Amino acid sequence: MTAHTPRIAVYSGTFDPITKGHEDVVRRAAQLFDQVIVAVAIAHHKKTMFTLEQRLELVREALVDVPAVSAMPFDGLIMDFCKQQGAHAVVRGIRNVTDFDYEAQMAGMNRKLAPHIDTVMLIPEPQWSCISSTLVREIAKLGGDVREMVSPVVVSALDAQLKA
């Protein structure tokens, strides 16, 4: 009898901040895989609202109720990170046809880089399909209510960041 090899998936992004759409994708992935690593991009090329450490902590706090989920920083190619973590799949959330076109192209390229790592595309619940981190940040900056779009911990972090 052989030991069960844990099925590991990686879900990558900037998560600036993590939204309920992201959370939904992670929760769905956690039902399909033994372990889901939320890979938070260091994102040298972007000016993020939250630091890497803050984004990692927000991911951990928003998903504290899902024991199979962990959060780790990453830099460079996601396929290299997947290989380092022994991942079997990379998970991508798709909200619409535009996301699908982009993610399908990325999946093809990732297949060339790591043929043994599959791409799994998950569609979040319809109520989350219009939400993006960019829109959440903009709405919050303009004084809008984002409580239906992000976890309470993220609402608090946004409030603190905007008051600073």
SEGU-797648 format. One record per residue (C-alpha): z, y, x; residue in one letter. Coordinates in steps of 0.2 Angstrom, whole numbers, plus 5000, padded with zeros to 4 digits. Example, Ala and Ser with C-alpha at 12.3 -4.5 7.8 and 13.67 -1.06 7.14 Angstrom:
2
SITE    c3    c2    c1  rest
SITE  5039  4978  5062     A
SITE  5036  4995  5068     S
% end
This chain:
164
SITE    c3    c2    c1  rest
SITE  5000  5000  5000     M
SITE  4995  5017  5007     T
SITE  5005  5033  5005     A
SITE  4999  5046  4994     H
SITE  4991  5061  5003     T
SITE  4995  5077  4994     P
SITE  4980  5086  4987     R
SITE  4981  5104  4994     I
SITE  4971  5119  4987     A
SITE  4970  5136  4994     V
SITE  4968  5152  4982     Y
SITE  4964  5167  4993     S
SITE  4964  5185  4989     G
SITE  4971  5202  4993     T
SITE  4983  5202  4978     F
SITE  4986  5221  4979     D
SITE  4995  5217  4967     P
SITE  4995  5200  4960     I
SITE  4990  5201  4941     T
SITE  4993  5189  4926     K
SITE  4975  5184  4928     G
SITE  4979  5178  4946     H
SITE  4995  5170  4940     E
SITE  4985  5160  4927     D
SITE  4973  5154  4939     V
SITE  4987  5148  4951     V
SITE  4996  5140  4937     R
SITE  4980  5130  4932     R
SITE  4977  5125  4949     A
SITE  4995  5119  4951     A
SITE  4991  5107  4937     Q
SITE  4976  5100  4946     L
SITE  4983  5099  4964     F
SITE  5000  5093  4972     D
SITE  5001  5110  4982     Q
SITE  4993  5127  4980     V
SITE  4994  5139  4994     I
SITE  4991  5157  4989     V
SITE  4983  5164  5005     A
SITE  4986  5183  5005     V
SITE  4973  5192  5015     A
SITE  4979  5203  5029     I
SITE  4964  5214  5024     A
SITE  4962  5225  5039     H
SITE  4946  5232  5031     H
SITE  4955  5238  5016     K
SITE  4968  5252  5013     K
SITE  4980  5242  5002     T
SITE  4994  5250  4991     M
SITE  5006  5237  4996     F
SITE  5010  5230  5014     T
SITE  5006  5212  5018     L
SITE  5025  5208  5017     E
SITE  5026  5216  5000     Q
SITE  5011  5207  4993     R
SITE  5018  5190  4999     L
SITE  5034  5194  4991     E
SITE  5026  5199  4975     L
SITE  5016  5183  4974     V
SITE  5032  5172  4978     R
SITE  5042  5181  4965     E
SITE  5029  5181  4951     A
SITE  5026  5162  4954     L
SITE  5044  5157  4958     V
SITE  5044  5145  4943     D
SITE  5030  5135  4950     V
SITE  5038  5124  4964     P
SITE  5021  5117  4970     A
SITE  5015  5135  4975     V
SITE  5018  5144  4991     S
SITE  5012  5160  4999     A
SITE  5006  5163  5016     M
SITE  4996  5176  5025     P
SITE  4979  5173  5032     F
SITE  4966  5182  5043     D
SITE  4948  5177  5047     G
SITE  4938  5164  5038     L
SITE  4946  5156  5023     I
SITE  4938  5139  5028     M
SITE  4947  5140  5045     D
SITE  4963  5143  5036     F
SITE  4959  5128  5024     C
SITE  4956  5117  5038     K
SITE  4972  5122  5047     Q
SITE  4982  5119  5031     Q
SITE  4974  5102  5027     G
SITE  4967  5108  5011     A
SITE  4955  5098  5000     H
SITE  4949  5113  4990     A
SITE  4948  5131  4989     V
SITE  4951  5138  4971     V
SITE  4942  5154  4964     R
SITE  4945  5163  4948     G
SITE  4930  5169  4939     I
SITE  4931  5181  4925     R
SITE  4913  5184  4921     N
SITE  4895  5180  4926     V
SITE  4895  5193  4940     T
SITE  4910  5184  4947     D
SITE  4901  5167  4945     F
SITE  4886  5173  4954     D
SITE  4896  5180  4969     Y
SITE  4907  5164  4970     E
SITE  4893  5152  4968     A
SITE  4885  5160  4983     Q
SITE  4901  5160  4993     M
SITE  4904  5142  4988     A
SITE  4887  5137  4995     G
SITE  4891  5146  5012     M
SITE  4909  5138  5012     N
SITE  4901  5121  5010     R
SITE  4890  5124  5025     K
SITE  4906  5129  5035     L
SITE  4917  5115  5029     A
SITE  4907  5101  5019     P
SITE  4923  5091  5016     H
SITE  4932  5106  5007     I
SITE  4927  5108  4988     D
SITE  4926  5125  4979     T
SITE  4935  5124  4962     V
SITE  4931  5138  4950     M
SITE  4944  5141  4936     L
SITE  4942  5153  4921     I
SITE  4958  5162  4916     P
SITE  4963  5164  4898     E
SITE  4952  5177  4889     P
SITE  4965  5190  4888     Q
SITE  4966  5191  4907     W
SITE  4947  5192  4910     S
SITE  4946  5211  4910     C
SITE  4961  5213  4922     I
SITE  4958  5217  4941     S
SITE  4970  5223  4954     S
SITE  4960  5238  4956     T
SITE  4961  5243  4938     L
SITE  4980  5239  4937     V
SITE  4982  5251  4952     R
SITE  4972  5265  4944     E
SITE  4980  5263  4927     I
SITE  4997  5264  4935     A
SITE  4993  5279  4946     K
SITE  4987  5288  4930     L
SITE  5004  5284  4921     G
SITE  4997  5270  4910     G
SITE  5006  5255  4904     D
SITE  5002  5239  4914     V
SITE  5016  5228  4908     R
SITE  5004  5217  4899     E
SITE  4994  5215  4915     M
SITE  5006  5210  4928     V
SITE  5023  5202  4929     S
SITE  5039  5213  4928     P
SITE  5042  5211  4946     V
SITE  5025  5219  4949     V
SITE  5029  5233  4937     V
SITE  5045  5237  4946     S
SITE  5036  5237  4963     A
SITE  5022  5248  4956     L
SITE  5035  5261  4949     D
SITE  5044  5261  4966     A
SITE  5028  5263  4976     Q
SITE  5021  5277  4965     L
SITE  5038  5287  4966     K
SITE  5039  5285  4985     A
% end
